[in-house]
Amino acid sequence: MKTVHLIGIGPGDPEMVTVQAINTMKTVDVFFLLEKAGRGKESLLAVRRDILERYAGERPYRVVTAASPQRNRENPNYAEGVIEWRDERLTIIGDLIANELTEGQVGAFLVWGDPSLYDGMIESLSLLQRQGRQDFDFTVIPGITSVQVLTARHRIPLNRIAETITITTGRLLEDVAPADVTNAVVMLDSRQAFRRFAETGHEVYWGALLGSPDERLIAGPVAEVADAIEGELEAVRAQNGWVMDTYILRKP
């Protein structure tokens, strides 16, 4: 039977790759690297290749790259657009496992952060198994998330005593009343939804390119630092063509 590992590699710093991830890499025959097209995205492939050169060991292995499809952002129905995108990606993943792995071989997808948090690969492989399109087993190797790096850099705990914490996206945050947000991790925010909290006294702990040499950090009351965050976002996009950021929004 074929085996596929989903290996969490952290946010990008090779020193944040876990020992379990390194040991698993040394058993892999074929590494699959998926990446979206676009300016600057080749640097993301380079980071993963660097991780392999450091940790995959002397055992022979192959690297297979494939373009990950883009979500149709013109579709007004967000959920429908995501389903279409995942179906396209599912076909690509299934073809890679079918065509690039032989029986008894081990393949692996290197996943940013941790495979369980805003990635979708676990769902994709589970769906392939349920559909019976491929005969394979898979394992999940956890990784350090950008959220963990964010709290470490700002030297704050993720949770506070006797208080809930929410993990959400910028799109969903737009539908929440500011008074109802006490402590939230916000990811995938392309709309600067934090600006809605400038008048409510909320504080923000923000980071971009976490775990990279170009890491950016800003913290303070939203009313005081929102413009600075916007400036950093624009600067990173101008430099790289893309930006990965996350933040914690909380009442003081």
DOMARFI-342793 format. One record per residue (C-alpha): residue in one letter; residue number from 1; x, y, z negated. Coordinates in nm, 4 decimals, decimal comma. Layout:
BEGIN
+----+-----+----------+----------+----------+
| aa |   i |     east |    north |       up |
+----+-----+----------+----------+----------+
|  A | NUM |        X |        Y |        Z |
...
+----+-----+----------+----------+----------+
! end
This chain:
BEGIN
+----+-----+----------+----------+----------+
| aa |   i |     east |    north |       up |
+----+-----+----------+----------+----------+
|  M |   1 |   0,0000 |   0,0000 |   0,0000 |
|  K |   2 |   0,1082 |   0,3567 |   0,0620 |
|  T |   3 |   0,1653 |   0,5842 |  -0,2370 |
|  V |   4 |   0,1322 |   0,9619 |  -0,2396 |
|  H |   5 |   0,2528 |   1,1900 |  -0,5185 |
|  L |   6 |   0,1220 |   1,5405 |  -0,5776 |
|  I |   7 |   0,4227 |   1,7044 |  -0,7395 |
|  G |   8 |   0,3774 |   2,0344 |  -0,9199 |
|  I |   9 |   0,6933 |   2,2372 |  -0,8615 |
|  G |  10 |   0,6112 |   2,5473 |  -1,0643 |
|  P |  11 |   0,5850 |   2,9011 |  -0,9289 |
|  G |  12 |   0,9118 |   2,8985 |  -0,7349 |
|  D |  13 |   1,2071 |   2,9039 |  -0,9735 |
|  P |  14 |   1,3950 |   2,5729 |  -0,9242 |
|  E |  15 |   1,4854 |   2,5751 |  -1,2940 |
|  M |  16 |   1,1150 |   2,5460 |  -1,3790 |
|  V |  17 |   1,0794 |   2,2093 |  -1,2050 |
|  T |  18 |   1,0183 |   1,9409 |  -1,4685 |
|  V |  19 |   1,2316 |   1,6334 |  -1,5300 |
|  Q |  20 |   0,9354 |   1,4129 |  -1,4361 |
|  A |  21 |   0,9001 |   1,5959 |  -1,1054 |
|  I |  22 |   1,2722 |   1,5546 |  -1,0326 |
|  N |  23 |   1,2670 |   1,1831 |  -1,1123 |
|  T |  24 |   0,9610 |   1,1367 |  -0,8912 |
|  M |  25 |   1,1249 |   1,3208 |  -0,5987 |
|  K |  26 |   1,4081 |   1,0693 |  -0,6062 |
|  T |  27 |   1,1631 |   0,7894 |  -0,5165 |
|  V |  28 |   1,0048 |   0,9606 |  -0,2141 |
|  D |  29 |   1,0509 |   0,8531 |   0,1479 |
|  V |  30 |   0,8621 |   1,1393 |   0,3151 |
|  F |  31 |   0,7934 |   1,4897 |   0,1851 |
|  F |  32 |   0,5019 |   1,6803 |   0,3376 |
|  L |  33 |   0,5287 |   2,0594 |   0,3381 |
|  L |  34 |   0,2080 |   2,2464 |   0,4222 |
|  E |  35 |   0,2205 |   2,6202 |   0,4758 |
|  K |  36 |  -0,0059 |   2,8844 |   0,6247 |
|  A |  37 |   0,1199 |   3,0834 |   0,9203 |
|  G |  38 |   0,2049 |   3,4494 |   0,8757 |
|  R |  39 |   0,4873 |   3,6928 |   0,8247 |
|  G |  40 |   0,7145 |   3,5955 |   0,5390 |
|  K |  41 |   0,5643 |   3,2503 |   0,4859 |
|  E |  42 |   0,8854 |   3,0863 |   0,6086 |
|  S |  43 |   1,0434 |   3,1963 |   0,2800 |
|  L |  44 |   0,7962 |   2,9740 |   0,0931 |
|  L |  45 |   0,9100 |   2,6760 |   0,2974 |
|  A |  46 |   1,2708 |   2,7693 |   0,2233 |
|  V |  47 |   1,2049 |   2,7610 |  -0,1527 |
|  R |  48 |   1,0686 |   2,4070 |  -0,1316 |
|  R |  49 |   1,3559 |   2,2924 |   0,0880 |
|  D |  50 |   1,5967 |   2,4353 |  -0,1680 |
|  I |  51 |   1,4210 |   2,2408 |  -0,4437 |
|  L |  52 |   1,4571 |   1,9209 |  -0,2398 |
|  E |  53 |   1,8255 |   1,9836 |  -0,1744 |
|  R |  54 |   1,8812 |   2,0300 |  -0,5469 |
|  Y |  55 |   1,6749 |   1,7457 |  -0,6840 |
|  A |  56 |   1,5716 |   1,4822 |  -0,4275 |
|  G |  57 |   1,8981 |   1,2941 |  -0,4685 |
|  E |  58 |   2,1142 |   1,0988 |  -0,2256 |
|  R |  59 |   1,8413 |   0,8565 |  -0,1200 |
|  P |  60 |   1,7474 |   0,9128 |   0,2478 |
|  Y |  61 |   1,4178 |   1,0946 |   0,3008 |
|  R |  62 |   1,2323 |   1,2798 |   0,5737 |
|  V |  63 |   1,0654 |   1,6204 |   0,5603 |
|  V |  64 |   0,7511 |   1,6722 |   0,7677 |
|  T |  65 |   0,6091 |   2,0231 |   0,7962 |
|  A |  66 |   0,2573 |   2,1084 |   0,9083 |
|  A |  67 |   0,0616 |   2,4300 |   0,9462 |
|  S |  68 |  -0,2172 |   2,4707 |   0,6938 |
|  P |  69 |  -0,5338 |   2,6205 |   0,8464 |
|  Q |  70 |  -0,6481 |   2,9713 |   0,7610 |
|  R |  71 |  -0,9875 |   3,0279 |   0,6034 |
|  N |  72 |  -1,2255 |   3,2164 |   0,8322 |
|  R |  73 |  -1,2571 |   3,5432 |   0,6407 |
|  E |  74 |  -1,5139 |   3,6743 |   0,8884 |
|  N |  75 |  -1,7693 |   3,4208 |   0,7681 |
|  P |  76 |  -2,0020 |   3,6163 |   0,5335 |
|  N |  77 |  -2,0828 |   3,2959 |   0,3430 |
|  Y |  78 |  -1,7772 |   3,2455 |   0,1219 |
|  A |  79 |  -1,8658 |   2,8932 |   0,0045 |
|  E |  80 |  -1,9376 |   2,7799 |   0,3601 |
|  G |  81 |  -1,6058 |   2,9231 |   0,4787 |
|  V |  82 |  -1,4148 |   2,7402 |   0,2058 |
|  I |  83 |  -1,5850 |   2,4096 |   0,2920 |
|  E |  84 |  -1,4934 |   2,4523 |   0,6597 |
|  W |  85 |  -1,1338 |   2,5320 |   0,5657 |
|  R |  86 |  -1,1063 |   2,2299 |   0,3361 |
|  D |  87 |  -1,2491 |   2,0020 |   0,6059 |
|  E |  88 |  -0,9837 |   2,1232 |   0,8502 |
|  R |  89 |  -0,7094 |   2,0754 |   0,5943 |
|  L |  90 |  -0,8442 |   1,7320 |   0,5020 |
|  T |  91 |  -0,8022 |   1,6180 |   0,8621 |
|  I |  92 |  -0,4413 |   1,7386 |   0,8658 |
|  I |  93 |  -0,3602 |   1,5670 |   0,5358 |
|  G |  94 |  -0,5232 |   1,2428 |   0,6479 |
|  D |  95 |  -0,3288 |   1,2439 |   0,9750 |
|  L |  96 |  -0,0004 |   1,2995 |   0,7901 |
|  I |  97 |  -0,0592 |   1,0030 |   0,5614 |
|  A |  98 |  -0,1768 |   0,7842 |   0,8501 |
|  N |  99 |   0,0942 |   0,8719 |   1,1004 |
|  E | 100 |   0,4022 |   0,9555 |   0,8942 |
|  L | 101 |   0,3903 |   0,6892 |   0,6211 |
|  T | 102 |   0,4228 |   0,3161 |   0,6780 |
|  E | 103 |   0,2951 |   0,0474 |   0,4418 |
|  G | 104 |   0,4915 |   0,0401 |   0,1180 |
|  Q | 105 |   0,6393 |   0,3860 |   0,1654 |
|  V | 106 |   0,6078 |   0,6768 |  -0,0760 |
|  G | 107 |   0,5050 |   1,0246 |   0,0333 |
|  A | 108 |   0,4756 |   1,3486 |  -0,1605 |
|  F | 109 |   0,3223 |   1,6923 |  -0,1292 |
|  L | 110 |   0,5058 |   1,9677 |  -0,3156 |
|  V | 111 |   0,2384 |   2,1811 |  -0,4801 |
|  W | 112 |   0,2909 |   2,5320 |  -0,6152 |
|  G | 113 |   0,2383 |   2,5575 |  -0,9898 |
|  D | 114 |   0,0264 |   2,2683 |  -1,1132 |
|  P | 115 |  -0,1907 |   2,0577 |  -0,8788 |
|  S | 116 |  -0,4914 |   2,0916 |  -1,1101 |
|  L | 117 |  -0,5197 |   2,4715 |  -1,0948 |
|  Y | 118 |  -0,6602 |   2,6441 |  -0,7838 |
|  D | 119 |  -0,4996 |   2,4139 |  -0,5312 |
|  G | 120 |  -0,7473 |   2,1598 |  -0,3920 |
|  M | 121 |  -0,5063 |   1,8759 |  -0,3107 |
|  I | 122 |  -0,6455 |   1,6481 |  -0,5825 |
|  E | 123 |  -0,9949 |   1,6896 |  -0,4383 |
|  S | 124 |  -0,8659 |   1,6282 |  -0,0855 |
|  L | 125 |  -0,6899 |   1,3010 |  -0,1674 |
|  S | 126 |  -0,9832 |   1,1817 |  -0,3787 |
|  L | 127 |  -1,2190 |   1,2525 |  -0,0885 |
|  L | 128 |  -0,9967 |   1,0645 |   0,1570 |
|  Q | 129 |  -1,0080 |   0,7640 |  -0,0735 |
|  R | 130 |  -1,3863 |   0,7788 |  -0,1134 |
|  Q | 131 |  -1,4325 |   0,8041 |   0,2612 |
|  G | 132 |  -1,2160 |   0,4968 |   0,3099 |
|  R | 133 |  -1,0223 |   0,6720 |   0,5840 |
|  Q | 134 |  -0,6882 |   0,5778 |   0,4298 |
|  D | 135 |  -0,5696 |   0,2934 |   0,2071 |
|  F | 136 |  -0,3361 |   0,4579 |  -0,0422 |
|  D | 137 |  -0,2910 |   0,5321 |  -0,4087 |
|  F | 138 |  -0,1898 |   0,8694 |  -0,5478 |
|  T | 139 |  -0,0520 |   1,0176 |  -0,8673 |
|  V | 140 |  -0,0407 |   1,3718 |  -1,0022 |
|  I | 141 |   0,2792 |   1,5127 |  -1,1513 |
|  P | 142 |   0,1985 |   1,8249 |  -1,3552 |
|  G | 143 |   0,3947 |   2,1457 |  -1,3125 |
|  I | 144 |   0,4463 |   2,4789 |  -1,4835 |
|  T | 145 |   0,1811 |   2,7295 |  -1,3783 |
|  S | 146 |   0,2192 |   3,0982 |  -1,3013 |
|  V | 147 |  -0,0110 |   3,1587 |  -1,5988 |
|  Q | 148 |   0,2437 |   3,0039 |  -1,8345 |
|  V | 149 |   0,5212 |   3,2130 |  -1,6831 |
|  L | 150 |   0,3052 |   3,5254 |  -1,7119 |
|  T | 151 |   0,2442 |   3,4776 |  -2,0852 |
|  A | 152 |   0,6117 |   3,3970 |  -2,1445 |
|  R | 153 |   0,7307 |   3,7076 |  -1,9613 |
|  H | 154 |   0,4905 |   3,9339 |  -2,1512 |
|  R | 155 |   0,5540 |   3,7445 |  -2,4776 |
|  I | 156 |   0,1855 |   3,6955 |  -2,5537 |
|  P | 157 |  -0,0191 |   3,3859 |  -2,6430 |
|  L | 158 |  -0,2668 |   3,2651 |  -2,3860 |
|  N | 159 |  -0,5467 |   3,2243 |  -2,6396 |
|  R | 160 |  -0,6364 |   3,4306 |  -2,9430 |
|  I | 161 |  -0,7794 |   3,3108 |  -3,2747 |
|  A | 162 |  -1,1505 |   3,2232 |  -3,2729 |
|  E | 163 |  -1,1912 |   3,3495 |  -2,9180 |
|  T | 164 |  -1,2710 |   3,1853 |  -2,5875 |
|  I | 165 |  -1,0596 |   3,2276 |  -2,2766 |
|  T | 166 |  -1,1895 |   3,2253 |  -1,9202 |
|  I | 167 |  -1,0005 |   3,1335 |  -1,6041 |
|  T | 168 |  -1,1594 |   3,2930 |  -1,3000 |
|  T | 169 |  -1,0968 |   3,4672 |  -0,9682 |
|  G | 170 |  -1,1095 |   3,8302 |  -0,8681 |
|  R | 171 |  -1,4148 |   3,7633 |  -0,6517 |
|  L | 172 |  -1,6115 |   3,6134 |  -0,9420 |
|  L | 173 |  -1,4892 |   3,8794 |  -1,1843 |
|  E | 174 |  -1,6714 |   4,1412 |  -0,9776 |
|  D | 175 |  -2,0038 |   3,9890 |  -1,0857 |
|  V | 176 |  -1,9291 |   3,9926 |  -1,4593 |
|  A | 177 |  -2,0222 |   4,2820 |  -1,6865 |
|  P | 178 |  -1,7018 |   4,4323 |  -1,8331 |
|  A | 179 |  -1,8485 |   4,4129 |  -2,1830 |
|  D | 180 |  -1,8700 |   4,0332 |  -2,1480 |
|  V | 181 |  -1,4985 |   3,9880 |  -2,0767 |
|  T | 182 |  -1,2895 |   3,9464 |  -2,3907 |
|  N | 183 |  -0,9960 |   3,7384 |  -2,2660 |
|  A | 184 |  -0,9653 |   3,6221 |  -1,9054 |
|  V | 185 |  -0,6996 |   3,4853 |  -1,6730 |
|  V | 186 |  -0,7655 |   3,6216 |  -1,3251 |
|  M | 187 |  -0,6215 |   3,4657 |  -1,0110 |
|  L | 188 |  -0,6674 |   3,5168 |  -0,6373 |
|  D | 189 |  -0,7659 |   3,8814 |  -0,6755 |
|  S | 190 |  -0,7258 |   4,0558 |  -0,3408 |
|  R | 191 |  -0,9763 |   4,3275 |  -0,4353 |
|  Q | 192 |  -0,8184 |   4,4747 |  -0,7493 |
|  A | 193 |  -1,1230 |   4,3811 |  -0,9535 |
|  F | 194 |  -0,9393 |   4,4898 |  -1,2691 |
|  R | 195 |  -1,0170 |   4,8532 |  -1,1812 |
|  R | 196 |  -1,3743 |   4,8000 |  -1,3020 |
|  F | 197 |  -1,2332 |   4,7756 |  -1,6547 |
|  A | 198 |  -1,0588 |   5,1131 |  -1,6631 |
|  E | 199 |  -1,3359 |   5,2738 |  -1,8674 |
|  T | 200 |  -1,3865 |   4,9925 |  -2,1188 |
|  G | 201 |  -1,0499 |   5,0002 |  -2,2943 |
|  H | 202 |  -0,9349 |   4,6655 |  -2,1549 |
|  E | 203 |  -0,5648 |   4,5877 |  -2,1341 |
|  V | 204 |  -0,4016 |   4,4051 |  -1,8445 |
|  Y | 205 |  -0,0904 |   4,1872 |  -1,8366 |
|  W | 206 |  -0,0007 |   4,1580 |  -1,4696 |
|  G | 207 |   0,2674 |   3,9752 |  -1,2768 |
|  A | 208 |   0,3556 |   3,9091 |  -0,9135 |
|  L | 209 |   0,6072 |   3,6730 |  -0,7528 |
|  L | 210 |   0,6441 |   3,5107 |  -1,0932 |
|  G | 211 |   0,9467 |   3,2870 |  -1,1229 |
|  S | 212 |   1,1231 |   3,4502 |  -0,8288 |
|  P | 213 |   1,4150 |   3,6964 |  -0,8186 |
|  D | 214 |   1,1668 |   3,9665 |  -0,7058 |
|  E | 215 |   0,9318 |   3,9161 |  -1,0006 |
|  R | 216 |   0,7189 |   4,2207 |  -1,0903 |
|  L | 217 |   0,5595 |   4,2847 |  -1,4314 |
|  I | 218 |   0,3279 |   4,5568 |  -1,5620 |
|  A | 219 |   0,1286 |   4,5741 |  -1,8862 |
|  G | 220 |  -0,0903 |   4,8310 |  -2,0568 |
|  P | 221 |  -0,4410 |   4,9767 |  -2,0645 |
|  V | 222 |  -0,6073 |   4,9336 |  -1,7259 |
|  A | 223 |  -0,6844 |   5,3053 |  -1,7101 |
|  E | 224 |  -0,3136 |   5,3859 |  -1,7379 |
|  V | 225 |  -0,1511 |   5,1177 |  -1,5210 |
|  A | 226 |  -0,4034 |   5,0412 |  -1,2433 |
|  D | 227 |  -0,2345 |   5,2760 |  -0,9957 |
|  A | 228 |   0,1077 |   5,1326 |  -1,0775 |
|  I | 229 |  -0,0192 |   4,7797 |  -1,0097 |
|  E | 230 |  -0,1675 |   4,8914 |  -0,6783 |
|  G | 231 |   0,1651 |   5,0483 |  -0,5845 |
|  E | 232 |   0,3545 |   4,7282 |  -0,6620 |
|  L | 233 |   0,1045 |   4,5206 |  -0,4630 |
|  E | 234 |   0,1485 |   4,7454 |  -0,1605 |
|  A | 235 |   0,5274 |   4,7360 |  -0,1929 |
|  V | 236 |   0,5400 |   4,3556 |  -0,2151 |
|  R | 237 |   0,3072 |   4,3118 |   0,0834 |
|  A | 238 |   0,5134 |   4,5564 |   0,2873 |
|  Q | 239 |   0,8303 |   4,3672 |   0,2016 |
|  N | 240 |   0,7104 |   4,0067 |   0,2286 |
|  G | 241 |   0,3866 |   4,0143 |   0,4264 |
|  W | 242 |   0,2087 |   3,8379 |   0,1377 |
|  V | 243 |   0,1793 |   3,8520 |  -0,2396 |
|  M | 244 |   0,0954 |   3,6010 |  -0,5125 |
|  D | 245 |  -0,0101 |   3,7637 |  -0,8378 |
|  T | 246 |  -0,2127 |   3,6887 |  -1,1480 |
|  Y | 247 |  -0,3073 |   3,8742 |  -1,4624 |
|  I | 248 |  -0,4675 |   3,8487 |  -1,8032 |
|  L | 249 |  -0,7455 |   4,0933 |  -1,8829 |
|  R | 250 |  -0,8466 |   4,1337 |  -2,2446 |
|  K | 251 |  -1,0063 |   4,3616 |  -2,4968 |
|  P | 252 |  -0,7509 |   4,4981 |  -2,7452 |
+----+-----+----------+----------+----------+
! end
